[in-house]
Structures are given as C-alpha cells and as structure tokens.
C-alpha cells in the first residue's frame, strides 16, 4: 500500500448502477488501496458533497487527498501514477 493511502483513504462517491463506479472499486480492491465509499443514492448529503466538490452531479467522483477526479476510466492513468 502506498503512503498516500495510509495517511488518508480515498473517498469515492458512487451509485449502485454505475459501471465505472464498480470498475473503480474493483481496481482499488485489487491494488489493496484503502477507500471509503459514499453511496449518493442512499444519502442525498453525499450527492450534495459531489455537487460542492465538482459543480456537477457525476459519479464516480474520486477524492485522493485534495485532488478531485470526475469519472474513473478516463482518469485511470493519472490516478495510477498518483498512487505509485
């Protein structure tokens, strides 16, 4: 596990029907990277947090320390480099 994850788990905002969300969670689990999932469908406050973070309501929204990513697949290279 990299230092970035030991100090602060990744936050990932999801909904159950999002395939990109499932892809992100599977990737983090396979790499043994700690994350906390916030289900925007179960609790609207998480959807509001996504809107505050991004100005949009798009999942997955992934927060790694102070860096915010909208979507996973299109940000995979940058996320992978950040977590090395």
C-alpha distances in whole Angstrom, upper triangle without the diagonal:
4,7,8,7,7,11,12,11,12,16,17,21,23,26,26,28,26,25,22,21,20,19,16,15,15,13,10,11,11,8,6,6,8,12,15,18,21,24,27,30,29,29,31,30,27,29,30,27,26,30,29,26,27,31,31,30,28,25,22,21,18,17,14,15,19,19,20,20,23,22,19,21,23,20,17,18,17,14,12,14,12,9,9
4,5,6,7,9,11,11,12,15,17,21,23,27,27,29,27,26,23,21,22,20,17,17,17,14,12,13,14,10,9,8,10,12,16,19,22,25,27,30,30,30,31,30,26,28,30,26,25,29,28,24,26,30,29,29,27,24,22,21,17,16,12,13,16,16,18,19,22,22,19,21,22,18,16,16,15,12,11,11,10,6,6
4,5,5,6,9,10,12,15,18,22,24,28,29,31,28,28,25,23,24,23,19,19,20,17,14,16,17,13,12,10,11,13,16,20,22,26,28,31,31,30,31,29,26,28,29,25,25,28,27,24,25,29,30,30,28,25,23,21,17,15,12,11,15,15,18,19,23,23,21,23,24,20,19,18,17,14,14,13,11,8,9
4,6,6,6,8,9,12,15,18,21,25,26,28,26,25,22,21,22,20,17,17,18,16,13,15,17,13,12,9,10,11,14,17,19,23,24,28,28,27,28,26,23,25,26,22,21,25,23,20,22,25,26,26,24,22,20,18,14,12,8,8,11,12,14,16,19,20,18,20,21,17,16,16,14,12,12,12,8,7,9
4,5,5,5,7,10,13,17,19,23,24,26,24,23,21,19,19,19,15,14,16,14,11,12,14,11,10,6,6,8,11,14,17,20,22,25,25,25,26,24,21,23,25,21,21,24,23,20,22,26,26,25,23,21,18,17,13,11,8,9,13,13,15,16,19,19,17,20,21,18,16,17,16,12,12,13,11,8,10
4,6,7,10,13,16,19,22,25,26,29,27,27,24,22,22,22,18,17,19,17,13,14,16,13,11,9,8,10,13,16,19,22,25,28,27,26,28,26,23,26,27,23,23,27,26,23,25,29,29,28,27,24,22,20,17,15,12,11,15,16,18,19,23,23,21,23,25,21,20,21,19,16,16,16,14,11,13
4,7,10,13,16,19,22,26,27,30,28,28,25,23,24,23,20,19,21,19,16,17,19,16,14,12,10,11,13,17,19,22,24,28,27,26,27,25,22,25,25,21,22,25,24,21,23,27,28,27,26,24,22,20,16,13,11,9,13,15,17,19,22,23,22,24,25,22,21,22,19,17,17,17,14,12,14
4,7,9,12,16,19,22,24,26,24,25,22,20,21,21,17,16,19,18,14,16,18,16,14,11,8,9,10,13,15,19,21,24,23,22,23,21,18,21,21,18,18,22,20,17,20,23,24,24,23,20,18,16,13,10,8,7,10,12,14,16,19,20,19,22,23,20,19,20,18,15,16,17,14,12,15
4,6,9,13,15,19,20,23,21,21,19,16,17,18,14,13,15,14,11,12,15,13,11,8,5,5,6,10,12,16,18,21,21,20,21,19,16,19,20,17,17,20,20,17,19,23,23,22,20,18,16,14,11,9,8,8,11,13,13,15,17,18,16,19,21,18,17,19,17,14,15,16,13,11,15
4,6,10,13,16,18,20,18,18,16,13,15,15,11,10,13,12,9,12,14,13,12,8,6,4,6,8,11,14,16,19,19,19,20,18,15,17,18,15,14,18,17,14,16,20,19,19,17,14,12,11,7,6,5,7,10,10,10,11,13,14,13,16,17,14,14,16,14,11,13,14,12,10,14
4,7,10,13,16,18,16,17,15,12,14,15,11,11,14,14,11,13,16,15,14,11,9,6,5,6,7,11,12,16,16,15,16,14,11,13,14,11,11,15,14,12,14,17,17,15,14,12,10,8,6,5,7,9,10,10,9,10,12,13,12,16,17,15,15,18,16,13,15,17,14,14,17
4,6,10,12,14,12,13,11,8,11,12,8,8,12,12,10,13,16,15,15,12,11,7,6,5,6,9,10,13,14,14,15,14,10,11,14,11,10,13,14,12,13,16,15,13,11,8,6,6,4,6,9,12,13,12,10,9,10,10,10,13,15,13,14,17,16,13,15,18,15,15,18
4,7,10,12,11,13,11,8,11,13,10,10,14,15,14,15,19,19,18,16,14,10,9,6,5,6,6,10,11,11,11,11,7,8,11,9,7,11,12,11,12,14,12,10,9,6,5,5,6,9,12,14,15,14,11,10,10,10,11,15,16,15,16,19,18,15,18,21,19,18,22
4,7,9,7,10,9,6,9,11,10,10,13,14,14,15,18,19,19,17,16,12,10,7,6,5,6,8,10,11,11,12,9,9,12,12,10,13,15,14,14,16,13,10,9,5,5,7,9,12,15,18,18,17,14,13,11,10,11,14,16,16,16,20,19,17,19,22,21,20,24
4,6,6,9,10,7,9,12,12,12,14,17,17,17,20,22,21,20,19,15,13,10,8,5,6,6,8,10,11,13,10,10,13,14,12,14,17,17,16,17,15,11,10,7,8,10,13,16,19,21,22,20,17,16,14,12,13,16,18,18,19,23,23,20,22,25,24,24,27
4,6,8,10,8,8,12,12,11,13,16,17,17,19,21,21,20,19,16,15,11,11,7,9,8,9,12,14,16,14,13,17,17,16,18,21,20,20,21,18,15,13,10,10,13,15,18,21,24,25,23,20,19,17,15,15,17,19,20,20,24,24,22,23,27,26,25,28
4,6,9,8,8,12,13,13,14,17,18,18,20,23,23,22,22,19,18,14,14,11,11,10,12,15,16,18,16,15,18,19,17,19,22,21,20,21,18,15,13,10,11,14,16,20,23,26,26,24,21,19,16,14,15,16,18,20,20,24,24,22,24,27,27,26,29
4,6,5,7,9,10,11,13,14,16,17,19,20,21,20,20,17,16,13,13,11,11,11,14,16,16,18,15,14,18,18,15,17,20,19,18,19,16,13,10,7,8,11,13,17,20,23,23,21,18,16,13,10,11,12,15,16,16,20,21,19,21,24,23,23,26
4,5,5,6,9,10,11,12,14,15,16,18,20,19,20,17,17,15,15,14,15,15,17,19,20,22,18,17,21,21,18,20,23,21,20,22,18,16,13,10,9,13,14,18,20,24,24,22,19,16,14,11,10,10,13,15,14,18,19,18,19,22,22,22,24
4,5,5,6,9,10,10,12,14,15,17,18,17,18,15,16,13,14,14,14,15,18,19,20,21,17,17,20,19,16,18,21,19,17,19,16,14,11,8,7,10,11,15,17,20,21,18,16,12,11,7,6,7,10,11,11,15,16,14,15,19,19,18,21
4,5,5,6,9,10,11,12,14,15,16,15,15,12,12,10,11,10,12,13,15,16,17,18,15,14,18,17,14,17,19,17,16,19,16,14,11,7,5,9,9,13,15,19,20,17,15,12,11,8,7,9,12,12,12,16,17,14,16,19,19,18,21
4,5,5,6,8,10,10,12,14,15,15,15,13,13,11,13,12,14,15,16,18,20,21,17,17,21,20,17,21,23,21,20,23,20,17,14,11,9,12,12,16,17,21,22,20,18,15,14,11,10,11,14,15,13,17,18,16,17,20,20,19,21
4,6,5,6,9,10,11,12,14,14,15,13,15,13,15,15,17,18,20,21,22,23,20,20,23,21,19,22,24,21,21,23,21,19,15,12,10,13,12,16,17,20,22,19,17,14,14,10,8,8,12,12,10,14,15,13,14,17,18,16,19
4,5,5,6,9,10,11,12,11,12,10,12,11,13,14,15,17,19,20,21,21,18,18,21,19,16,20,21,19,18,21,19,17,14,11,8,10,9,12,13,16,18,16,14,11,12,9,6,8,11,10,9,12,13,10,11,15,15,13,16
4,5,5,6,9,10,10,9,10,8,10,9,12,12,15,17,17,19,20,21,17,18,21,19,17,21,22,20,20,23,21,19,16,12,10,12,10,13,14,17,19,18,16,14,14,12,10,12,15,14,12,16,16,13,13,17,16,14,17
4,6,5,6,9,10,10,12,11,13,12,15,16,18,19,20,22,24,24,21,22,25,23,21,24,26,23,23,26,24,22,19,15,13,15,14,16,16,20,22,20,19,17,17,14,11,12,16,15,13,16,17,14,14,17,17,15,17
4,5,5,6,8,8,11,11,14,13,17,18,20,22,23,24,25,26,22,23,25,23,21,24,26,23,22,26,24,22,19,16,13,15,13,15,14,18,20,18,17,15,16,13,10,10,14,13,10,12,14,11,10,14,14,12,14
4,6,5,6,5,7,7,11,11,15,16,19,21,22,23,24,24,20,21,24,21,20,23,24,21,22,25,24,22,19,16,13,14,11,13,12,15,18,16,16,14,16,14,11,13,15,14,11,13,14,10,10,13,13,10,12
4,5,5,6,8,9,11,12,16,17,20,22,22,23,25,25,22,23,26,24,22,26,27,24,25,28,26,24,22,18,15,17,14,16,15,18,21,20,19,18,19,17,14,15,19,17,14,17,18,14,13,17,16,13,15
4,5,8,10,12,15,16,19,20,23,25,25,27,29,29,25,26,29,27,25,29,30,27,27,30,29,27,24,20,18,19,17,18,17,20,23,22,21,20,21,18,15,15,19,17,14,16,17,14,13,16,16,13,14
4,5,9,11,15,16,20,21,24,26,26,27,29,29,25,26,29,26,25,28,29,26,26,30,28,27,24,21,18,19,16,17,15,18,21,19,20,18,20,18,15,15,18,16,13,14,15,12,10,13,13,10,10
4,6,9,13,15,18,20,23,25,25,26,28,28,24,26,28,26,24,28,29,26,27,30,29,27,25,21,19,19,16,17,15,17,20,20,20,19,21,20,17,18,21,19,16,17,18,14,13,15,15,11,12
4,6,10,12,16,18,21,24,24,24,26,25,21,23,25,22,21,25,25,22,23,27,26,25,22,19,16,16,13,13,11,13,17,16,17,16,19,17,15,17,19,16,14,16,15,12,11,13,12,9,11
4,7,10,13,16,19,22,21,21,23,22,19,21,23,20,20,23,23,21,22,26,25,24,22,18,16,16,12,12,11,12,16,16,16,17,19,18,16,18,21,18,16,18,17,14,14,16,14,11,14
4,6,10,13,15,18,18,18,20,18,15,18,19,17,16,20,20,17,19,22,22,20,18,15,13,12,10,10,9,11,14,14,14,14,16,15,14,17,19,17,16,18,17,13,14,17,15,12,15
4,7,10,13,15,14,14,16,15,12,15,17,14,14,18,18,16,18,21,20,18,17,14,12,12,10,10,11,12,15,15,14,15,16,16,15,18,21,18,18,21,20,16,18,20,17,16,19
4,6,9,12,11,12,14,13,10,12,15,13,12,16,17,16,17,20,18,16,15,11,10,10,9,11,12,15,16,16,15,14,15,14,14,17,19,18,18,21,20,17,18,21,19,18,21
4,6,9,9,8,10,10,6,9,11,10,10,13,14,14,15,17,16,13,13,10,10,10,10,11,14,16,17,17,14,15,14,15,15,19,20,19,20,23,22,19,21,24,21,20,24
4,5,6,6,9,10,7,8,11,11,11,14,16,15,16,18,16,13,12,10,10,11,12,14,17,19,20,19,17,16,15,15,16,19,21,20,21,24,24,21,23,26,24,23,27
4,6,5,6,7,5,5,8,9,9,11,13,13,14,15,13,10,10,9,10,10,13,14,18,20,20,19,16,16,14,14,16,19,21,20,22,25,24,22,24,27,25,25,28
4,6,6,9,8,8,11,12,12,14,16,17,17,18,15,12,12,11,12,14,16,18,21,23,24,23,20,19,17,17,18,21,23,23,24,28,27,25,27,30,28,28,31
4,7,9,9,9,12,13,14,16,18,19,20,20,18,15,15,14,15,16,17,19,22,24,24,24,21,21,20,19,21,24,26,25,26,30,29,26,28,31,29,28,32
4,5,6,7,9,10,12,14,15,16,18,18,17,14,15,14,15,15,17,18,21,22,22,23,20,20,19,20,21,24,26,25,26,30,29,26,29,31,29,28,32
4,5,5,6,9,10,11,12,14,15,15,14,11,13,13,15,14,17,18,21,22,22,22,19,20,18,19,21,24,25,25,27,30,29,26,29,31,29,29,33
4,5,5,6,9,10,10,12,14,14,14,12,14,14,15,14,16,16,19,20,19,20,18,19,18,19,21,25,26,25,26,29,28,25,28,30,28,27,31
4,5,5,6,9,10,10,12,13,12,10,12,11,12,10,12,13,16,17,17,17,15,15,14,16,18,21,22,21,23,26,24,22,25,27,24,24,28
4,5,5,6,9,10,11,11,9,7,9,9,11,10,13,14,18,19,18,18,15,15,13,14,17,20,21,20,22,25,24,22,25,27,25,25,29
4,5,5,6,9,10,10,9,8,11,12,14,12,14,15,18,19,18,18,15,16,15,17,19,23,23,22,24,27,25,23,27,29,26,27,30
4,5,5,6,9,10,10,9,11,12,12,10,12,11,15,15,14,14,12,13,13,15,18,21,21,20,22,25,23,21,24,25,23,23,27
4,5,5,6,7,7,6,7,8,9,7,9,10,14,15,14,13,10,11,9,12,14,18,18,17,19,22,20,18,22,23,21,22,25
4,6,5,5,5,5,8,10,12,10,13,13,17,18,16,15,12,13,11,14,17,20,19,19,22,24,22,21,24,26,24,25,28
4,6,6,8,9,12,13,14,11,13,13,16,16,14,14,11,13,13,16,19,22,21,20,23,25,22,21,25,26,23,24,28
4,6,8,9,11,12,12,9,10,9,12,13,10,10,7,10,10,13,16,19,18,16,19,21,19,17,21,22,19,21,24
4,5,8,8,10,11,8,10,11,14,15,12,11,8,9,8,11,14,17,16,15,18,20,18,17,21,22,19,21,25
4,7,9,12,14,11,14,14,18,18,16,15,12,12,10,14,17,20,18,18,21,23,21,21,24,25,23,25,28
4,6,9,11,10,13,14,18,19,17,16,12,12,9,11,15,18,16,17,20,22,20,20,24,25,23,25,28
4,7,9,9,12,14,18,20,18,17,13,12,9,11,14,17,17,17,20,23,21,20,24,25,24,25,28
4,6,7,10,13,16,19,18,16,12,10,7,7,11,13,13,14,16,19,18,17,21,23,21,22,26
3,5,8,11,15,18,17,15,12,10,7,6,9,11,12,13,14,18,17,15,18,21,20,20,23
4,6,10,13,16,16,14,10,8,6,5,7,10,11,11,12,16,15,13,16,18,17,17,21
4,7,10,13,12,10,7,6,5,6,8,11,12,11,13,16,14,12,15,18,16,16,20
4,7,10,10,8,6,5,6,7,8,11,12,10,11,14,12,9,13,15,13,13,16
4,6,7,6,5,6,9,11,11,15,15,12,13,15,13,10,13,15,12,12,16
4,6,5,7,8,12,13,12,15,16,12,13,14,11,8,11,12,9,9,13
4,6,8,11,14,16,16,19,19,15,16,17,14,12,14,14,10,11,14
4,6,10,13,16,16,19,19,15,17,18,14,13,16,15,12,13,17
4,7,10,13,13,16,15,12,14,14,11,10,13,13,10,12,15
4,7,10,11,14,13,10,13,14,11,10,14,14,12,14,17
4,6,7,10,9,7,10,12,9,8,12,13,12,13,17
4,7,10,9,8,11,13,12,11,15,16,15,17,20
4,6,6,7,9,12,12,11,14,16,15,16,19
4,6,5,6,9,10,8,11,13,13,14,16
4,5,5,8,10,10,11,14,15,15,17
4,6,8,9,10,11,13,14,16,18
4,6,5,6,9,10,11,12,15
4,6,5,6,9,10,10,12
4,6,5,6,9,10,11
4,5,5,6,9,10
4,5,5,6,9
4,5,5,6
4,5,5
4,6
4
